[in-house]
Amino acid sequence: MSRTQCLTHDELTAFSLGELPETILEEMAAHLECCAQCETAARDLEGLSDPVLSAFRESALAGPLQAPAVLPDRVGGYEILGGVGRGGMGVVY
């Protein structure tokens, strides 16, 4: 079924973020192909991204965490003997 009404800002936002069911996405995409006004509004939202993905991208671009200059001898009730491994999520001591 073809959509005749223009898309709302909320619909365009959900469309841009891929938050809609496939059938609705297809209907909206078909409307965008024949409505210059909605297509322009959708292009204005092209840089829109999920807040979690945006935070992840910023974190990834920041680079790896720097190791502390001096390790503490203890953390809580645990004595630090040395590093066991290092990965993308942290360091295991």
Long-range contacts (C-beta under 8 A, 24 or more apart in sequence): 1-27, 2-27, 2-30, 2-31, 3-27, 3-28, 3-30, 3-31, 6-31, 6-35, 6-37, 6-38, 7-31, 7-32, 7-35, 7-38, 7-41, 7-42, 9-41, 12-38, 12-41, 12-42, 12-45, 13-45, 13-48, 15-42, 16-42, 16-45, 16-46, 16-48, 17-48, 17-49, 17-50, 67-91
